[in-house]
């Protein structure tokens, strides 16, 4: 499933890296692309959206 999530807290490459690691902890095969300029993260995953959002929030970056 492909998700486009708004993650207002990401502002740099380090933030994107943290979010990517959080998502990969849930689904190691996920494809993740983050863009600090638009504050969005694109995820292709087999995991439920709720699990991905929970992982990102646990990393300190609530997503919608």
Number of C-alpha atoms within 10 A of each C-alpha: 10 13 14 14 18 18 23 16 15 25 14 13 12 11 18 23 15 16 26 22 17 21 25 17 13 18 17 13 13 18 14 19 15 23 17 17 10 12 17 20 21 15 20 15 20 14 14 12 15 9 13 24 19 17 22 21 16 12 16 15 20 17 20 11
